[in-house]
Amino acid sequence: METVNVGLLVVVVLIVIFVIITLAKAVQIIPQATAAVVERLGRYKTTQDPGLAFLVPFVDRIRERIDLREQVVSFPPQPVITQDNLTVNIDTVVYFRVNDPKSAVYEISNYITGVEQITTTTLRNVVGGMTLEETLTSRDQINNVLRGELDDATGRWGIRVERVEIKAIDPPPSIQESMERQMKADREKRAMILTAEGQRESAIRSAEGQKQSQILTAEGAKQAAILNAEAERQSRILRAQGERAAQYLRAQGEAKAIEKRFAAIKAGRPTPELLAYQYLQTLPQMAAGEANKVWLVPSDFGKALEGFTKMLGAPGEDGVFKYTPSPDDGVRSVPEEDEESVKDWFDTTGDPEIARQVAAATAEATQHVPAIGEEARPALGTGGLPPNGVPARGDWSEEAPPR
């Protein structure tokens, strides 16, 4: 009895294990961005999408799970011979994506190895028709050509090549050394060119600055010359105007002095003897010039006095010429006032002090000569005569004749 129970227990355990295995094979979970190729009895049945998949136990099986994400494969450097027979090592990176999982499984045994090999072959074909310099300077062109060739070749495998990048191109050491020397020479050349350009720009800017400085200096000198000329012109005009006004004032003063002197002489009724005496006093002044070294009294001086007396006097009853004063007609010779046209000569509004001085001088020079009857009696000196020695007309009494 116990043997039967043990055997039954073993059968139950085996059945449970079988059920668990069957369930495990029947239910599969496919992750996101993954596709599962399902075979039934060894033949392709379907491509299972991500999610929960139910399979027939012991009939269906998952042949391979394919990653649908973009994959990056970096290949080791590949030696490539260029058109000018130089060997360079080119390191490439391929970015691709599986579009058809069925083709990736059944069209090629290992699509990654296939991509690597076709990349190497295509790279040698492309770089073999280019020189080293073109290879080093045409990476974008090589990338585009490689992508096009790889995309066409891997399309039947269910793979799409997104892009191909060249990580490094390593020429031979000897070529690298010569390239470094060439690059150094190019850099030195560019440095010399840039230095020359800098010196040229500096010279141009210095010349421009000097030009502007000379222009400004010339403009300043021009303005200074114009201002100096204008100042000189104004100075000469002002000096000329001042000299003109001074001459006019001197002429007015001389006119007033002559007028006063003539009025005083006429009021004093001088005798011929006095006039002769005045004439003798004038002769030394006439000879006082710098050019006059010797002066002589004329021998006919007596006759000159006689003629002068005859001109001023008339013969009396005794035959002697006596001075006859001219009749007083009441007319006074007074210099005319300043005309309107000359009033602006004395405009000195620019300087109040000068204006004050000129106004005072003008007022003093333009004083009217008072009438004889209105003239104040001069102070008498010794002997009852004025200080100048000539008595005024009012000092004589009507009975006392002049001397």
Disulfide bonds with the S-S distance in Angstrom:
none
